[in-house]
Amino acid sequence: MLVRDLVPQRKSYLNLSDPFDRILRAFLQEEASVLPVYEGEAIMGVVRLADVLRALHRNDGSPGARQLLRDEPYKQVPAATPVNRLKPITDYLLVVNEKGEKTGVLLPTDLARALPGAARDSRELARELDATINFSYDEIYITDGKGVTLRANAAFEENCGVRVEEILGRSVFDLEKERVFYPSATRLVLETLKQQTILQTQKSGKQILVTATPVFNEDGSIFRVITNSRNVDKLNELKEKLEELEQEKQRYYQELMELRQRVLQEEAIVVSSPSMQKLVAMAEKIAKVDSTVLLLGESGVGKGVIAGLIHQLSPRKEGPFVHINCGAIPENLLESELFGYESGAFTGASREGKRGKIELASGGTVFLDEIGELPLNLQTKLLHVIQEKQMTRIGGIKVIKLDVRFIAATNQNLEEHVAKGKFRRDLFFRLNVLPIKIPPLRERREDIIPLTEQILKKYNQKYNTRKRVKPEVLDYFLSYPWPGNIRELENLLERLVVVGDTTIAAEDLPAPIRKSYRRGETERALSPRFSLTESLEEYERSLLQKVFNESSSTYEMAERLGINQSTVVRKLKKYHITRKSPGEEG
């Protein structure tokens, strides 16, 4: 076969003088991407669709065929050339006669129809198309312009529960009446000539999200309707996974915030006093078990610090530590914060629902601060969660298993609340398994100076300062009762570091602290003649001397001070302490 036998008689062509609008109409009527340009009977060259689109994009005005003409074509081939000698072409060929005159245009599609094996290529193309459609995760359903089923993939069979062979060649109108699927998105496209997206129910009972898109002929009629669908159940599964990832992100963010807070709090842990040494020893013991802990003590004594310490010493230390202040969250929001909610559980709820803080703490520890502020209606639900280690979200029915350790804290007398009917007796007993009372700062004055030193160092680093306190200030601190406990001491030192002079003196202290010192409410335990370190050593020496005079042996001293007997002996030697008469005690 020769090339001249392949040159088609094209229904559309251009004249050299044709304007731009005529060129556009010709391309709309012609399936080819290239059109020949004639001047009289002679072909001058070609105009490509790409050139037309480029001119539109550049807004070149209205170029005519003469301006768009390509007179230096991709390649010319003699009309007498055998077809089997042609190399594959990707653009077009201009066919010329023996005089070199251009007689036609040959496109890759023209060549493919004539080459041996073209039918085989068509079969391979169809096979490739079938494989592509069937391996699609989404459901694909194709009809002609009248709604007759032409093709459907394996996902359609899986979702609909109907074999593809049973619906091929059948009208969507009949299939809709038989409830194979309902409503029909293809029918809606045929009626409206527009893309449609609907929620469709299939014969299997599954709901799928369907988008049907029309493909138009040149005359505006519908050539095909392509429907793409996805199983709503699978979409919901993906949505839940995304929601879980989002909640996981929120949990890690909260853990980070808790970790930062805990690091600051742990810097202020001081156990110089015997009472705190005993308390920390107890915390180490109970950290190893999962029993519920109730921390008791005045506001500001460091209940959150002890709760964090128990978590850090426990096998759950790699899990989250979730701090929930029951008194700081509005009552109308507290239940959803604690237990979470399902989608649409109440007006204003997130459409995705939300996991509660207790659920977020799974694998770790929940610290319920100010538990005495918990409303009675939530106490019942909390009791069930603590006892059964399971819960359901607001508006939900799914039971969620929990792996959580509970630590509660309060500065109130819960037994009095129980007697007055403000707190559930059974919840109190459930929380009060391992009670720990944290003494106020006024009852562990041995911790005041070390705390001062540590807090001062922290705020000097935070504000890049080098503030220090005069020894006389420590004397005031030791005589003050500290009704706000450690929190009051920390707030005061931060204020003094920010606004005070380089050396903080007694006159910089608030009036209540100065007044308390002048009234002599407590015995001064420290001479104001030394630096902070020297003052600490002097206080230690004074305390050891006092306990030494009141004890019959170093073993008794060790028991009273909460330290090892060997440590007592070493410190007695360090300070050269000997027994004094009562009148000589310093």
ROSE-714650 format. One record per residue (C-alpha): x, y, z. Coordinates in pm, whole numbers, padded with zeros to 5 digits, always signed. Layout:
N
XYZ...
***
This chain:
586
+00000+00000+00000+00123+00347-00092+00089+00668+00101-00139+00822-00167-00395+00548-00086-00411+00659+00279-00472+01031+00224-00834+01083+00344-01086+01320+00194-01130+01552+00488-01467+01711+00537-01313+02032+00673-01033+02240+00535-00915+02600+00542-00853+02861+00275-00557+03091+00299-00785+03392+00343-01009+03240+00614-01057+03455+00927-01009+03329+01280-01378+03256+01352-01398+03035+01041-01088+02847+01164-01248+02788+01504-01570+02652+01346-01371+02419+01123-01186+02268+01418-01510+02224+01612-01651+02021+01319-01333+01818+01254-01193+01546+01482-00837+01602+01354-00582+01818+01533-00445+01947+01201-00625+02100+00901-00479+02165+00553-00474+02522+00417-00558+02568+00047-00503+02849-00197-00728+02759-00483-00657+02391-00557-00309+02382-00402-00230+02293-00039-00004+02562+00108+00056+02401+00444-00132+02327+00768-00282+02494+01073-00261+02301+01400-00521+02315+01676-00235+02386+01921-00155+02704+01725-00517+02817+01747-00535+02757+02123-00203+02931+02176-00329+03236+01990-00640+03241+02208-00430+03214+02524-00199+03496+02419-00499+03705+02310-00330+03780+01977-00643+03936+01835-00802+03745+01545-00524+03592+01335-00629+03443+01002-00516+03125+00832-00235+03314+00656-00085+03412+00995-00124+03066+01150-00001+02877+00843+00288+02639+00897+00471+02634+00565+00767+02448+00710+00589+02129+00809+00704+01857+01040+00794+01630+00747+00705+01575+00382+00659+01231+00227+00620+01142-00144+00279+01004-00237+00440+00694-00390+00614+00593-00065+00517+00240+00053+00333+00251+00384+00563-00012+00544+00858+00223+00499+00703+00495+00713+00843+00541+01060+00595+00607+01344+00478+00968+01338+00372+01178+01636+00246+01492+01466+00157+01485+01092+00299+01431+00744+00247+01646+00434+00202+01427+00129+00361+01560-00193+00332+01438-00555+00613+01378-00802+00622+01751-00879+00668+01836-00507+00318+01976-00481+00142+01924-00147-00157+01702-00200-00278+01605+00146-00218+01564+00517-00155+01228+00686-00217+01193+01063-00107+00913+01301-00470+00790+01317-00479+00752+00938-00164+00545+00949-00284+00326+01238-00602+00227+01052-00407+00099+00752-00105-00071+00909-00112-00450+00957-00185-00525+01321-00405-00221+01374-00694-00448+01471-00467-00623+01716-00368-00286+01861-00735-00200+01901-00796-00521+02093-00496-00452+02315-00621-00100+02374-00964-00232+02473-00802-00486+02705-00589-00214+02863-00898+00002+02912-01089-00285+03076-00797-00355+03311-00769+00011+03406-01141+00039+03480-01160-00285+03678-00860-00205+03894-01009+00129+03993-01095+00155+04362-01398+00366+04268-01706+00236+04092-01716+00328+03721-02038+00300+03516-02070+00415+03152-02379+00457+02933-02440+00596+02588-02633+00914+02516-02966+00734+02563-02883+00578+02900-02801+00227+02772-02536+00055+02985-02210+00005+02796-01955-00073+03063-01917-00121+03440-01625-00235+03652-01564-00486+03931-01624-00222+04201-01981-00186+04068-02041-00559+04115-01899-00547+04471-02105-00246+04580-02430-00318+04396-02439-00696+04431-02533-00736+04062-02314-00898+03795-02202-00669+03514-02335-00914+03253-02686-00867+03393-02696-00493+03327-02498-00453+03002-02724-00325+02722-03000-00234+02966-03144+00116+03015-03082+00306+03337-03452+00393+03338-03542+00022+03371-03265-00044+03623-03389+00248+03835-03746+00114+03831-03617-00227+03945-03425-00054+04227-03091-00191+04107-02988+00160+04203-03199+00458+04305-03208+00740+04215-03020+00721+03884-02757+00992+03845-02733+00908+03472-03105+00975+03429-03065+01314+03597-02778+01399+03361-02983+01303+03056-03267+01523+03180-03061+01826+03282-02758+01797+03051-02546+01883+03357-02313+01699+03590-02495+01552+03891-02370+01442+04234-02614+01249+04455-02634+00994+04735-02755+00669+04578-02889+00348+04735-02800+00024+04557-02968-00316+04546-02727-00446+04811-02851-00178+05053-02523+00015+05043-02521+00390+05004-02272+00537+04761-02175+00889+04662-02228+00916+04285-02103+01178+04037-02229+01145+03679-02065+01356+03407-02186+01403+03047-01954+01384+02743-02093+01585+02451-02088+01543+02074-01996+01835+01848-02364+01913+01795-02426+01942+02171-02596+01606+02214-02473+01362+02481-02225+01105+02356-02154+00924+02686-02236+00956+03057-01948+00858+03286-02047+00779+03645-01790+00763+03923-01899+00636+04267-01751+00560+04608-01891+00348+04890-02009+00582+05169-01919+00320+05432-01561+00321+05308-01567+00699+05300-01683+00695+05662-01402+00455+05752-01151+00689+05593-01316+00980+05770-01291+00802+06106-00925+00726+06045-00860+01090+05962-01055+01191+06271-00848+00955+06486-00530+01102+06340-00658+01452+06417-00746+01352+06773-00405+01188+06806-00247+01514+06698-00451+01702+06957-00349+01451+07224+00021+01489+07141-00016+01866+07148-00182+01849+07489+00087+01612+07612+00351+01858+07498+00182+02139+07687+00151+01919+07997+00516+01820+07965+00628+02180+07950+00419+02265+08254+00543+01959+08440+00909+02043+08370+00859+02385+08525+00682+02232+08823+00940+01959+08874+01214+02221+08898+01043+02343+09216+01024+02000+09385+01217+02029+09709+01231+01754+09972+01450+01902+10242+01187+01869+10516+01121+01530+10680+00751+01551+10591+00826+01596+10220+01086+01320+10227+00824+01081+10366+00569+01201+10113+00803+01144+09817+00893+00798+09950+00522+00715+09964+00472+00849+09610+00747+00615+09487+00566+00317+09639+00217+00391+09512+00346+00483+09166+00410+00114+09101+00040+00020+09131-00269+00141+08944-00487+00220+09247-00670+00553+09253-00490+00829+09445-00651+01124+09625-00420+01419+09687-00529+01647+09972-00393+01984+10070-00436+02357+10056-00432+02547+09730-00080+02602+09598+00097+02325+09793+00199+02142+09473-00065+01873+09424-00012+01886+09049+00362+01840+09099+00307+01528+09309+00056+01390+09056+00312+01441+08779+00581+01277+08994+00362+00967+09051+00299+00942+08677+00670+00980+08595+00765+00709+08845+00494+00469+08722+00499+00209+08441+00267+00449+08256+00533+00719+08220+00550+00668+07841+00172+00729+07815-00008+01064+07826-00057+01267+08144-00384+01460+08103-00456+01736+08354-00827+01823+08387-00920+02116+08612-01280+02039+08709-01328+02388+08851-01195+02580+08552-01423+02433+08282-01782+02568+08260-02036+02314+08385-02223+02304+08052-01901+02207+07873-01748+01982+08136-01928+01661+08035-01824+01689+07670-01467+01775+07772-01445+01471+07998-01632+01210+07795-01644+01347+07437-01943+01331+07204-02060+01178+06878-02150+01372+06564-02474+01568+06605-02505+01487+06976-02624+01839+07056-02669+02181+06898-02332+02333+06813-02147+02001+06827-01875+01938+06571-01993+01733+06275-01696+01501+06326-01766+01444+06695-01489+01464+06954-01294+01233+07182-01303+01330+07550-00993+01398+07759-01040+01074+07955-01037+00879+07629-00731+01072+07511-00547+00963+07826-00579+00590+07747-00252+00417+07833-00157+00693+08075-00287+00896+08370-00581+01132+08423-00527+01400+08687-00866+01530+08806-00775+01855+08980-01033+02028+09206-01250+01715+09202-01473+01871+09469-01606+02111+09203-01744+01827+08989-02127+01853+08956-02333+01572+09110-02477+01459+08776-02127+01397+08642-02006+01227+08961-02230+00928+08883-02089+00892+08532-01731+00933+08654-01784+00665+08919-01899+00422+08648-01596+00505+08432-01352+00453+08721-01512+00126+08829-01578-00032+08489-01284+00120+08296-01517+00187+08004-01738+00470+07879-01959+00595+07597-01946+00937+07438-02240+01176+07463-02499+01075+07206-02320+00749+07132-02388+00380+07195-02043+00237+07131-01868+00120+07450-01508+00241+07463-01261+00040+07672-01020+00246+07880-00673+00181+08016-00637+00476+08252-00507+00548+08601-00694+00816+08795-00537+01067+09035-00772+01319+09196-00691+01626+09402-00886+01872+09616-00832+02150+09866-01177+02090+10016-01299+01859+10290-01475+01592+10084-01610+01416+10394-01801+01731+10486-01928+01754+10128-02048+01393+10154-02230+01471+10480-02401+01771+10318-02498+01573+10008-02269+01771+09777-02045+01476+09693-02134+01112+09632-02025+00884+09916-01945+00591+09680-01731+00814+09457-01544+00946+09762-01460+00592+09872-01357+00499+09519-01118+00796+09503-00991+00767+09860-00807+00436+09807-00462+00591+09851-00497+00933+10018-00190+01158+10038-00200+01479+10241+00051+01739+10127+00152+01967+10416+00132+02345+10370+00454+02542+10334+00429+02684+10687+00458+02329+10824+00777+02251+10629+00986+02562+10670+01300+02364+10591+01187+02376+10228+01147+02756+10208+01513+02847+10150+01584+02570+09894+01259+02660+09715+01356+03026+09710+01696+02945+09563+01552+02717+09297+01264+02947+09194+01496+03248+09184+01732+03059+08954+01444+02961+08724+01319+03319+08678+01670+03460+08641+01715+03220+08349+01371+03296+08206+01416+03676+08212+01794+03676+08157+01866+03855+08485+02104+03807+08779+01882+03906+09068+01967+03791+09421+01808+03831+09761+01967+03969+10072+01994+03727+10365+01746+03941+10561+01479+03858+10302+01515+03489+10387+01449+03574+10750+01123+03742+10647+01032+03442+10433+01089+03203+10722+00866+03402+10954+00578+03446+10708+00292+03185+10718+00251+03168+10336-00129+03121+10310-00089+03076+09932+00189+02822+09983+00441+02753+09703+00228+02930+09443+00239+03250+09648+00617+03221+09695+00668+03162+09322+00445+03452+09217+00621+03685+09461+00969+03589+09340+00869+03630+08975+00737+03979+09051+01055+04073+09241+01276+03945+08957+01079+04145+08700+01044+04480+08885+01300+04464+09168+01657+04589+09184+01957+04363+09127+01966+04296+09499+01623+04231+09652+01599+04376+10002+01342+04360+10280+01190+04693+10181+01097+04541+09842+00868+04287+10010+00489+04334+10033+00354+04488+10353+00191+04165+10486+00528+03985+10485+00709+04275+10657+00429+04312+10911+00432+03939+10990+00804+03955+11057+00781+04259+11286+00502+04096+11487+00732+03794+11539+00465+03537+11455+00732+03269+11407+01081+03228+11541+01356+03357+11316+01559+03062+11209+01839+03228+11020+02097+03502+11075+02093+03767+10798+02469+03800+10788+02550+03547+10516+02495+03477+10147+02215+03246+10035+02440+02938+10029+02599+03027+10361+02255+03094+10507+02136+02751+10396+02436+02585+10560+02386+02789+10877+02021+02684+10890+02118+02319+10841+02379+02343+11115+02129+02508+11349+01865+02241+11281+02111+01956+11332+02230+02107+11660+01873+02141+11786+01774+01782+11694+02106+01652+11830+02037+01810+12169+01684+01660+12174+01784+01307+12065+01948+01023+12254+02136+00881+11949+02222+00943+11588+01970+00672+11496+01691+00871+11662+01812+01181+11480+01802+00997+11146+01445+00883+11212+01330+01233+11305+01499+01397+11007+01401+01125+10760+01758+01061+10643+02016+00784+10680+02212+00746+11007+02538+00759+10811+02432+01095+10666+02365+01225+11018+02712+01121+11133+02878+01283+10831+02695+01613+10877+02770+01623+11253+03139+01592+11169+03109+01855+10896+02963+02115+11133+03163+02004+11442+02841+01970+11639+02864+01882+12006+02598+01858+12273+02504+02192+12434+02304+02279+12735+01950+02405+12664+02055+02761+12733+02328+02743+12473+02117+02621+12182+02151+02832+11871
***
